[in-house]
């Protein structure tokens, strides 16, 4: 089970930190996706268990940082310099490796006002 938290409303240029706590089995890769109204779900960032493989969508590079705490089985997404186009429902994902997503959270809304 994946449970996200930390979403909310923020002004453009502001910051938010999302958290996703996983329960149950050990998850090797964890990541974040987002889905804006009328658009398909898109990959935002992913990280493997050893932190060696970290990937970002081009649209968030330099602004978002993904990290994880394996002791807490939790992944974070620090979002800085937020833009209105970052508005979406953000979903946590997990699986055996980046790109092989088997588990999904319920999503948390992020709204960036201009």
C-alpha positions in Angstrom: 0.0 0.0 0.0 1.2 3.5 -0.9 -0.1 6.5 0.9 0.8 10.0 -0.4 0.6 13.2 1.5 1.8 16.8 1.2 -0.3 18.1 -1.6 -2.1 21.4 -1.5 -2.4 24.9 -3.0 0.6 27.1 -3.5 1.4 30.2 -5.4 3.7 30.2 -8.5 7.3 30.2 -7.4 6.5 28.4 -4.1 7.5 25.0 -2.9 5.8 21.8 -1.7 7.1 18.5 -0.5 5.2 15.3 -1.2 5.7 12.1 0.8 4.8 8.6 0.0 4.9 5.9 2.7 4.9 2.3 1.6 3.8 -0.6 3.7 4.2 -4.3 3.2 6.9 -5.7 1.0 10.3 -4.1 0.2 10.0 -1.9 -2.9 13.1 -1.4 -5.0 12.1 1.4 -7.2 9.8 4.3 -6.2 8.7 7.2 -8.2 6.2 9.9 -8.9 3.8 10.5 -11.8 1.2 13.2 -12.4 -1.9 13.7 -14.3 -3.4 17.1 -15.2 -7.0 17.5 -16.2 -7.6 16.2 -19.8 -4.1 14.9 -20.1 -2.4 11.5 -19.8 -0.5 10.4 -16.7 3.1 11.3 -17.1 6.4 10.3 -15.4 7.9 12.9 -13.1 10.8 11.3 -11.2 12.0 7.8 -10.2 14.7 6.5 -7.9 16.0 3.0 -7.2 16.6 1.5 -3.8 20.4 2.3 -3.8 19.9 5.9 -5.0 22.2 5.1 -7.9 19.6 5.4 -10.6 17.6 8.7 -10.4 15.6 10.0 -13.3 13.6 13.1 -14.0 11.2 14.3 -16.7 12.8 17.2 -18.6 10.0 19.5 -17.5 11.0 19.2 -13.8 14.8 18.9 -14.0 16.5 21.5 -11.8 13.3 22.2 -9.9 12.2 18.9 -8.4 14.3 16.5 -6.3 13.3 12.9 -5.5 14.8 11.2 -2.4 14.0 8.2 -0.3 14.4 6.9 3.3 14.7 3.2 3.1 14.4 2.8 6.9 11.0 4.4 6.7 10.1 2.9 3.3 9.2 6.4 2.2 9.9 8.5 -0.9 9.8 12.2 -1.1 9.4 14.7 -3.9 10.7 18.2 -3.1 9.1 20.6 -5.6 10.6 24.1 -5.9 9.9 27.0 -8.3 6.4 25.6 -8.9 4.6 26.7 -12.0 0.9 26.7 -12.8 1.6 24.0 -15.4 2.7 21.7 -12.5 -0.9 21.6 -11.3 -2.0 18.0 -11.3 -2.8 15.0 -9.2 0.5 13.4 -8.2 0.7 9.7 -7.8 3.3 7.6 -6.1 4.4 4.4 -7.8 6.6 1.5 -6.8 8.0 -1.7 -8.3 11.0 -3.8 -8.9 12.8 -1.3 -11.1 12.3 2.1 -12.7 9.9 1.7 -15.5 8.3 -1.5 -14.0 5.7 0.1 -11.9 3.4 -2.4 -10.1 1.9 -0.5 -7.3 0.2 2.9 -7.2 -1.1 5.3 -4.6 -4.4 7.1 -4.6 -2.9 10.5 -5.6 -2.6 13.9 -4.0 -3.7 17.1 -5.6 -1.2 19.9 -6.2 -2.5 23.2 -7.4 -0.3 26.1 -8.3 -1.9 29.4 -8.7 -0.6 32.2 -11.0 
